[in-house]
Amino acid sequence: MKTQYYTATSLNGYIADEENSLSWLLQFDDVDGMGEHYARFMDEVGALAMGSTTYEWIMAQEDLLNAPEKWPYAAPTWVFSRRSLPAVPGADIRFVQGDVRPIHAQMAAAAQGKNSWIVGGGELAGQFHDHGLLDELILTFAPVMLATGAPLLPRRMAEPPLKLTNVERYGDVFVTLTYEVRKRPFANGRGGDDRGDEE
């Protein structure tokens, strides 16, 4: 059972542009093999967590208040937010804030031996990392450079370095790198920033 941060990123490390748009990524339709890769990944996911900005983007992208059946996840989902957000009717969504550690324990129990996916944003994934709870990064790089935007993972992760465990290429567009997150002796290197996430 792993806690994984699986996301797409520009080559220079942004997961959304300055307007919180993914148009730079969505221009790539039906890249050979990526659908199968995502399906294999999702088969092993038993719980998800995301920040409010990620949740609101999915809500708007899929028009979920009018079409709740388009909610893309069957597994229970924890949404970190300090604001009150609308729920998707019929979806197993749990709104939370604060320390990620008790939420991680709830996710692990709900996942029943499957993996937990930190959907985004990077700050939320960073908070799991701060407490030694992030096991794996699965990063799909798109052939795009962005001037600015939401950073991939705004943390120093250098000592010990990540361990590359897999490389996959999809057509002439994407490469997916999988890294094991090696644990530090003292995981909470930032002194316990338990704000919850708004990304």
PAMAR-516199 format. One record per residue (C-alpha): residue number from 1; x, z, y. Coordinates in pm, whole numbers, plus 50000, padded with zeros to 5 digits. Example, Ala and Ser with C-alpha at 12.3 -4.5 7.8 and 13.67 -1.06 7.14 Angstrom:
% residues 2
<site num="1" px="51230" pz="50780" py="49550"/>
<site num="2" px="51367" pz="50714" py="49894"/>
***
This chain:
% residues 199
<site num="1" px="50000" pz="50000" py="50000"/>
<site num="2" px="50152" pz="49890" py="50333"/>
<site num="3" px="50066" pz="49911" py="50701"/>
<site num="4" px="50132" pz="49562" py="50837"/>
<site num="5" px="50142" pz="49401" py="51179"/>
<site num="6" px="50046" pz="49037" py="51115"/>
<site num="7" px="50024" pz="48813" py="51419"/>
<site num="8" px="50115" pz="48481" py="51577"/>
<site num="9" px="50361" pz="48466" py="51863"/>
<site num="10" px="50523" pz="48219" py="52099"/>
<site num="11" px="50891" pz="48153" py="52040"/>
<site num="12" px="50979" pz="48386" py="52327"/>
<site num="13" px="50770" pz="48674" py="52201"/>
<site num="14" px="50423" pz="48669" py="52357"/>
<site num="15" px="50099" pz="48703" py="52159"/>
<site num="16" px="49872" pz="48604" py="52451"/>
<site num="17" px="49937" pz="48440" py="52787"/>
<site num="18" px="49898" pz="48599" py="53131"/>
<site num="19" px="49521" pz="48534" py="53123"/>
<site num="20" px="49491" pz="48690" py="52778"/>
<site num="21" px="49422" pz="48343" py="52639"/>
<site num="22" px="49516" pz="48201" py="52299"/>
<site num="23" px="49459" pz="47838" py="52397"/>
<site num="24" px="49831" pz="47776" py="52340"/>
<site num="25" px="49780" pz="47876" py="51976"/>
<site num="26" px="49433" pz="47733" py="51913"/>
<site num="27" px="49557" pz="47383" py="51997"/>
<site num="28" px="49705" pz="47376" py="51645"/>
<site num="29" px="49414" pz="47296" py="51413"/>
<site num="30" px="49433" pz="47296" py="51036"/>
<site num="31" px="49808" pz="47329" py="50991"/>
<site num="32" px="49885" pz="47257" py="50627"/>
<site num="33" px="49899" pz="47574" py="50420"/>
<site num="34" px="49822" pz="47826" py="50695"/>
<site num="35" px="49462" pz="47876" py="50584"/>
<site num="36" px="49576" pz="47960" py="50233"/>
<site num="37" px="49844" pz="48194" py="50368"/>
<site num="38" px="49586" pz="48385" py="50574"/>
<site num="39" px="49342" pz="48401" py="50281"/>
<site num="40" px="49613" pz="48548" py="50055"/>
<site num="41" px="49698" pz="48803" py="50320"/>
<site num="42" px="49334" pz="48904" py="50371"/>
<site num="43" px="49278" pz="48946" py="49998"/>
<site num="44" px="49514" pz="49245" py="50013"/>
<site num="45" px="49368" pz="49404" py="50329"/>
<site num="46" px="49142" pz="49707" py="50292"/>
<site num="47" px="49134" pz="49840" py="50650"/>
<site num="48" px="49203" pz="49710" py="51002"/>
<site num="49" px="49289" pz="49850" py="51343"/>
<site num="50" px="49287" pz="49678" py="51681"/>
<site num="51" px="49291" pz="49761" py="52051"/>
<site num="52" px="49007" pz="49700" py="52291"/>
<site num="53" px="49147" pz="49379" py="52441"/>
<site num="54" px="49181" pz="49222" py="52096"/>
<site num="55" px="48829" pz="49336" py="52006"/>
<site num="56" px="48679" pz="49199" py="52328"/>
<site num="57" px="48858" pz="48867" py="52278"/>
<site num="58" px="48706" pz="48831" py="51928"/>
<site num="59" px="48366" pz="48933" py="52066"/>
<site num="60" px="48379" pz="48664" py="52334"/>
<site num="61" px="48540" pz="48395" py="52117"/>
<site num="62" px="48273" pz="48424" py="51846"/>
<site num="63" px="47981" pz="48521" py="52076"/>
<site num="64" px="47923" pz="48814" py="51844"/>
<site num="65" px="47647" pz="48986" py="52040"/>
<site num="66" px="47433" pz="48676" py="51984"/>
<site num="67" px="47580" pz="48582" py="51645"/>
<site num="68" px="47688" pz="48908" py="51475"/>
<site num="69" px="47706" pz="48734" py="51138"/>
<site num="70" px="48026" pz="48567" py="51263"/>
<site num="71" px="48219" pz="48897" py="51262"/>
<site num="72" px="48520" pz="48785" py="51056"/>
<site num="73" px="48608" pz="49103" py="50866"/>
<site num="74" px="48443" pz="49273" py="50567"/>
<site num="75" px="48685" pz="49569" py="50564"/>
<site num="76" px="48623" pz="49875" py="50787"/>
<site num="77" px="48773" pz="49830" py="51133"/>
<site num="78" px="48899" pz="50095" py="51376"/>
<site num="79" px="48892" pz="49991" py="51743"/>
<site num="80" px="49109" pz="50197" py="51980"/>
<site num="81" px="48964" pz="50221" py="52328"/>
<site num="82" px="48923" pz="50468" py="52610"/>
<site num="83" px="48618" pz="50270" py="52724"/>
<site num="84" px="48269" pz="50238" py="52581"/>
<site num="85" px="48235" pz="49901" py="52405"/>
<site num="86" px="47940" pz="49731" py="52237"/>
<site num="87" px="47936" pz="49734" py="51859"/>
<site num="88" px="47874" pz="49425" py="51648"/>
<site num="89" px="47541" pz="49482" py="51468"/>
<site num="90" px="47592" pz="49526" py="51094"/>
<site num="91" px="47973" pz="49545" py="51109"/>
<site num="92" px="48169" pz="49849" py="50991"/>
<site num="93" px="48339" pz="49929" py="51323"/>
<site num="94" px="48463" pz="50275" py="51423"/>
<site num="95" px="48556" pz="50335" py="51788"/>
<site num="96" px="48843" pz="50582" py="51831"/>
<site num="97" px="49109" pz="50690" py="52079"/>
<site num="98" px="49420" pz="50902" py="52091"/>
<site num="99" px="49673" pz="50982" py="51822"/>
<site num="100" px="49710" pz="50705" py="51562"/>
<site num="101" px="49820" pz="50943" py="51285"/>
<site num="102" px="49480" pz="51080" py="51177"/>
<site num="103" px="49334" pz="50729" py="51206"/>
<site num="104" px="49608" pz="50594" py="50983"/>
<site num="105" px="49517" pz="50856" py="50722"/>
<site num="106" px="49151" pz="50751" py="50743"/>
<site num="107" px="49247" pz="50385" py="50709"/>
<site num="108" px="49466" pz="50452" py="50405"/>
<site num="109" px="49182" pz="50639" py="50235"/>
<site num="110" px="48930" pz="50365" py="50313"/>
<site num="111" px="49167" pz="50088" py="50199"/>
<site num="112" px="49164" pz="50229" py="49844"/>
<site num="113" px="49510" pz="50105" py="49751"/>
<site num="114" px="49503" pz="49788" py="49964"/>
<site num="115" px="49700" pz="49729" py="50284"/>
<site num="116" px="49612" pz="49830" py="50640"/>
<site num="117" px="49637" pz="49554" py="50903"/>
<site num="118" px="49722" pz="49629" py="51265"/>
<site num="119" px="49557" pz="49323" py="51421"/>
<site num="120" px="49685" pz="49380" py="51778"/>
<site num="121" px="49797" pz="49428" py="52037"/>
<site num="122" px="50165" pz="49497" py="52037"/>
<site num="123" px="50135" pz="49834" py="52207"/>
<site num="124" px="49903" pz="49960" py="51932"/>
<site num="125" px="50142" pz="49837" py="51662"/>
<site num="126" px="50418" pz="50012" py="51857"/>
<site num="127" px="50232" pz="50342" py="51846"/>
<site num="128" px="50208" pz="50320" py="51467"/>
<site num="129" px="50580" pz="50243" py="51462"/>
<site num="130" px="50656" pz="50544" py="51685"/>
<site num="131" px="50524" pz="50771" py="51411"/>
<site num="132" px="50696" pz="50595" py="51121"/>
<site num="133" px="50368" pz="50441" py="50999"/>
<site num="134" px="50450" pz="50070" py="51028"/>
<site num="135" px="50591" pz="49916" py="50709"/>
<site num="136" px="50599" pz="49541" py="50763"/>
<site num="137" px="50592" pz="49271" py="51031"/>
<site num="138" px="50451" pz="48929" py="50939"/>
<site num="139" px="50517" pz="48701" py="51235"/>
<site num="140" px="50410" pz="48339" py="51265"/>
<site num="141" px="50606" pz="48160" py="51535"/>
<site num="142" px="50440" pz="47872" py="51720"/>
<site num="143" px="50650" pz="47600" py="51890"/>
<site num="144" px="50546" pz="47719" py="52237"/>
<site num="145" px="50714" pz="47904" py="52524"/>
<site num="146" px="50501" pz="48118" py="52757"/>
<site num="147" px="50610" pz="48227" py="53103"/>
<site num="148" px="50463" pz="48575" py="53062"/>
<site num="149" px="50181" pz="48757" py="52889"/>
<site num="150" px="50120" pz="49026" py="52625"/>
<site num="151" px="50448" pz="49109" py="52448"/>
<site num="152" px="50476" pz="49085" py="52072"/>
<site num="153" px="50587" pz="49445" py="52017"/>
<site num="154" px="50717" pz="49635" py="52322"/>
<site num="155" px="50952" pz="49866" py="52137"/>
<site num="156" px="51322" pz="49891" py="52062"/>
<site num="157" px="51365" pz="49827" py="51690"/>
<site num="158" px="51740" pz="49793" py="51645"/>
<site num="159" px="51873" pz="50094" py="51454"/>
<site num="160" px="51822" pz="50042" py="51169"/>
<site num="161" px="51754" pz="49668" py="51201"/>
<site num="162" px="51456" pz="49502" py="51040"/>
<site num="163" px="51511" pz="49355" py="50694"/>
<site num="164" px="51408" pz="48991" py="50646"/>
<site num="165" px="51217" pz="48960" py="50318"/>
<site num="166" px="51049" pz="48619" py="50332"/>
<site num="167" px="51053" pz="48287" py="50521"/>
<site num="168" px="50774" pz="48028" py="50498"/>
<site num="169" px="50737" pz="47694" py="50677"/>
<site num="170" px="50404" pz="47526" py="50750"/>
<site num="171" px="50429" pz="47157" py="50836"/>
<site num="172" px="50633" pz="47080" py="51146"/>
<site num="173" px="50455" pz="47351" py="51345"/>
<site num="174" px="50483" pz="47708" py="51217"/>
<site num="175" px="50737" pz="47933" py="51052"/>
<site num="176" px="50633" pz="48275" py="50921"/>
<site num="177" px="50893" pz="48548" py="50892"/>
<site num="178" px="50824" pz="48871" py="50704"/>
<site num="179" px="51030" pz="49179" py="50788"/>
<site num="180" px="51045" pz="49520" py="50628"/>
<site num="181" px="51049" pz="49799" py="50887"/>
<site num="182" px="51328" pz="50035" py="50786"/>
<site num="183" px="51244" pz="50396" py="50867"/>
<site num="184" px="51435" pz="50596" py="51125"/>
<site num="185" px="51530" pz="50959" py="51050"/>
<site num="186" px="51301" pz="51075" py="51333"/>
<site num="187" px="51011" pz="50832" py="51360"/>
<site num="188" px="50850" pz="50960" py="51679"/>
<site num="189" px="51126" pz="50838" py="51907"/>
<site num="190" px="50908" pz="50837" py="52220"/>
<site num="191" px="50813" pz="51200" py="52201"/>
<site num="192" px="50455" pz="51142" py="52089"/>
<site num="193" px="50270" pz="50899" py="52314"/>
<site num="194" px="49918" pz="50953" py="52183"/>
<site num="195" px="49717" pz="50768" py="52443"/>
<site num="196" px="49538" pz="50526" py="52211"/>
<site num="197" px="49558" pz="50156" py="52287"/>
<site num="198" px="49391" pz="49918" py="52526"/>
<site num="199" px="49537" pz="49595" py="52388"/>
***
